[in-house]
Amino acid sequence: MDKISSIFGSMVFNDTVMKERLPKDTYKALKKNMEEGTTLTREVANIVANAMKNWALEKGATHFTHWFQPMTGITAEKHDSFITPSADGGVIMEFSGKELIKGEPDASSFPSGGIRATFEARGYTNWDPSSFAFIKEHTLCIPTAFCSYRGEALDKKTPLLRSMEALNVQALRILKLFGQYEVKRVVSTIGAEQEYFLINKDLFDKRKDLIYCGRTLFGAKPPKNQELDDHYFGAIKPRVNAYMEELDEELWKLGIYVKTEHNEVAPSQHELAPVFTTSNIATDHNQMTMEIMKKVAANHGLVCLLHEKPFAGVNGSGKHVNWSLSTDTGENLLSPGKNPAGNLRFLLFLCAVIKAVDEYQDLLRVSVASPGNDHRLGGNEAPPAIISMFIGEDLENILTAIEKGEAYTETQDRTMNIGISLPQFKRDTTDRNRTSPFAFTGNKFEFRMPGSGASISCPSYMLNVTVAESLRQFSDILESSKDMEASVKELIKGTVAKHKRIIFNGNNYSEEWVAMADSRGLLNLKSAVDALPHFSKDKNLELFKTHCIFTEVEVRARQEIILREYCNILNIEALTMTDMVNKDILPAVSGYIKALTDTALGKKALSADLSCDLEKELIGNLSSISLSLHRSVQELDNALIEVNAIEELFTTAEYYNKKVLSIMKEIRIAADTLETMTASSSWPFPAYGELLFSV
């Protein structure tokens, strides 16, 4: 315990450090900015910058960087040293408020979706005081937003900050109607469960597909997968445990609230989960977590895979975004309390979420759209692509009673009795539904659709802004009411009646649900290409405009960036696939055919009576499948030539989705069949069994 306390947050310029190092007036001004969004003066920034510099130097830092999150999906940083030349030919260590507030990376070299031309290089990073600065590898990292020369958002942090403010404004309107004038701020909070795979580095280095694509493009099913359910929550292996221990320490130093870790369902798959914190900080922490997970893995001869589906036939990896709403007075606005049926404030916020998810189900689907996640969603391991909500039997009964104008009485005794003399406890008001995309789990919603390698920013700001819109509409109605309680009840009743179609507490994997969802009018956007056109629908553009999240230019730019990334990823995968087949698989199979031929000839040399039927049959089958594989690769090459000639981006993405992926599937089937027929000593790559069971 003493060790954890001594290292936790030791590399973070956090509230404790600021209290110690900043003058009282400066500290108060900075805290007011963090909590209320007030403007900071240059004088305050200079004092903060000097204190940051001195603290960082004492910790061994030599450089500083504006740490930001461009549309690449990973973080970016440009390091500058603290040194400034002095008149006597030496150096002094300086860091000004101007350098703290503003940086200038090259904006033309990051994805901009056409906002910036190649020759328009200027972009700005802008200090985000709401997220603490930290030290990473002798560099002071200052969390920042990233924008173009004209102020358009070029990153994942800016829309999240905008959405948090929009949600705060609308939630405060509701709370004032309930007489809660003491609340000054409402924030969305997140705990992001992070799933990942660990495999041996020496095996990783022998797989071009893992190196270039982050996932295996080939791999026959091993004799054992996850069918025995023995890996889930099983004893953690010593090597993995050593990795987790080092990972914990590195994350704790950065003030990241890592709490839970365990084996996941698939072999070599694991999960890490933090304690809740505000959406902005949670997003920063998750980006740091993914980076450090990979670095720590290298120290143990391992590679951490964060792709949504690195192995076919076993569970993929998600990032469950547990989302809730909290006040600065410490209340969770999604907590039902002891009497949820009588808790009108809770029911109103619950209905705001129900309304938001129903009306903007397309945006929630857009928020998790990627080629990697397309392999995972709907695979009986993750939610399907149809958005629905699980709220549990009790809450559904409460809402149904309200809709029908009936009284609700809870009759269940929640005391758990399992038939033996153990300490008693009360079971939760809802069960869990692992098949639901968006499930209420007691005092929060678990959005299960995001992929493991994605930033949680996009799902977060989509949830924030859509719920903010529900609250805005509710406030407009209630603020003119003369009977608050009656109006709230009527509003809840009407919302339930209109939006109950989005609530489904059953098995989301069943074919019956697909048909039922269709009859309810719910969207079934099976792929990223199906989902992404919805980003710029008129109703969604109006939503973003109303709450100052995006301009239309920014929306269309993001749409283009995501589509272009989709096409680029599939192009890389297709090229990697053809390279592996032509340079590795076909030569390996040809070599094995030669070995079989030599064996047959050897038999004949020994005795004309020895049968060579086995070798002949294997050679015939291998030759036939190899020829089919070769022709499929030629077909893929031709498809890539065709797709590169298409100019319109949506058409290009659709071609990749419908044509290129289908050919790649055929190639994989043929190659995996060859793997099952070829001697292990002749196959050019480590097999799934080695990759999944060797750590």
Secondary structure as GFF3:
##gff-version 3
##sequence-region A 1 695
A	DSSP	alpha_helix	2	7	.	.	.	ID=ss1
A	DSSP	alpha_helix	15	21	.	.	.	ID=ss2
A	DSSP	alpha_helix	24	36	.	.	.	ID=ss3
A	DSSP	alpha_helix	42	58	.	.	.	ID=ss4
A	DSSP	beta_strand	63	67	.	.	.	ID=ss5
A	DSSP	beta_strand	79	81	.	.	.	ID=ss6
A	DSSP	beta_strand	83	85	.	.	.	ID=ss7
A	DSSP	beta_strand	91	93	.	.	.	ID=ss8
A	DSSP	alpha_helix	97	101	.	.	.	ID=ss9
A	DSSP	beta_strand	102	103	.	.	.	ID=ss10
A	DSSP	three_ten_helix	107	109	.	.	.	ID=ss11
A	DSSP	beta_strand	123	127	.	.	.	ID=ss12
A	DSSP	beta_strand	134	136	.	.	.	ID=ss13
A	DSSP	beta_strand	139	148	.	.	.	ID=ss14
A	DSSP	alpha_helix	157	177	.	.	.	ID=ss15
A	DSSP	beta_strand	186	200	.	.	.	ID=ss16
A	DSSP	alpha_helix	201	204	.	.	.	ID=ss17
A	DSSP	alpha_helix	208	213	.	.	.	ID=ss18
A	DSSP	alpha_helix	238	253	.	.	.	ID=ss19
A	DSSP	beta_strand	258	263	.	.	.	ID=ss20
A	DSSP	beta_strand	269	274	.	.	.	ID=ss21
A	DSSP	beta_strand	277	278	.	.	.	ID=ss22
A	DSSP	alpha_helix	279	299	.	.	.	ID=ss23
A	DSSP	beta_strand	302	305	.	.	.	ID=ss24
A	DSSP	beta_strand	319	327	.	.	.	ID=ss25
A	DSSP	three_ten_helix	340	342	.	.	.	ID=ss26
A	DSSP	alpha_helix	344	359	.	.	.	ID=ss27
A	DSSP	alpha_helix	361	366	.	.	.	ID=ss28
A	DSSP	alpha_helix	371	376	.	.	.	ID=ss29
A	DSSP	beta_strand	389	390	.	.	.	ID=ss30
A	DSSP	alpha_helix	393	404	.	.	.	ID=ss31
A	DSSP	beta_strand	438	440	.	.	.	ID=ss32
A	DSSP	beta_strand	445	447	.	.	.	ID=ss33
A	DSSP	alpha_helix	457	478	.	.	.	ID=ss34
A	DSSP	alpha_helix	484	499	.	.	.	ID=ss35
A	DSSP	three_ten_helix	500	502	.	.	.	ID=ss36
A	DSSP	alpha_helix	511	520	.	.	.	ID=ss37
A	DSSP	alpha_helix	528	531	.	.	.	ID=ss38
A	DSSP	three_ten_helix	532	536	.	.	.	ID=ss39
A	DSSP	alpha_helix	538	546	.	.	.	ID=ss40
A	DSSP	alpha_helix	552	580	.	.	.	ID=ss41
A	DSSP	pi_helix	581	585	.	.	.	ID=ss42
A	DSSP	alpha_helix	586	606	.	.	.	ID=ss43
A	DSSP	alpha_helix	613	644	.	.	.	ID=ss44
A	DSSP	alpha_helix	649	655	.	.	.	ID=ss45
A	DSSP	pi_helix	656	660	.	.	.	ID=ss46
A	DSSP	alpha_helix	661	677	.	.	.	ID=ss47
A	DSSP	alpha_helix	688	693	.	.	.	ID=ss48
###
